[in-house]
C-alpha cells in the first residue's frame, strides 16, 4: 500500500496534478497489461463471450430450430468451461449439423469433460478425419492430453506426434508435451520440450506473444523442475 502511494506521489510531482498522475499511472498499467500480463484483455474477452452467450440464448429461445445458433452457443459455453450447460445445445445442433467439424469437435469435448469419454473420443476423431488441420490440429492436442491423463501413453504419444505434424510452433503444445514427458519419467525430454516452448515464444511476433505468454511462463517454471534446479 505504501509503495503504491509513493509511486502516485512521485508521478504527481512530475505531472503537477493528482488527476493527471492517476491518468498517467492508469496508462502505464494498461500498456503493461496489454503487452505482458493480459488480465484486462482476458476480462474483456470474458465479458464479450458472456454477452454473446446471452444473445444466443435469446436467439435459440425465439427460434429453437436454429442449428447454427445452437452450435455457436454450445461452442462458447465450452470455451467458458461450462460443458454441462453446453451439451443440450450441441446435441440439438448435431442432429442437423452432423457433418460440420466445429459442431462435432465441441460436442466431443463436452462429452469428454462430462464423463462420456467413449463418445467424446469418437467425435473428436471424426472431426480430425473430416479436417485434419481444423483449428491447427487442436483436436489432436486435446486427445493427446486426454489419453495422457488416463495413462494411455502410446495413444497420447501418437496424438502429440499428430498435433506437431500439423502445428510445430505451438508453445502450448510443447508445454503440455513437456508435462506428459514428466509424467512418463522422461525428465530430459520434458526439459527439451519446455525449452522449445520458450524458444518458440521468443521468436513469435508480438500478437502471438500476447496469446502464448502464459504457456511460456509455465514452461520456464517447470523447466526448473525438469532440470533438477530448485
Helices and strands as residue ranges (DSSP letters): H 2-15, H 18-32, I 33-37, H 39-62, H 67-79, H 83-94, H 101-113, H 117-130, G 134-137, H 138-149, H 153-166, H 171-183, H 187-203, H 206-226
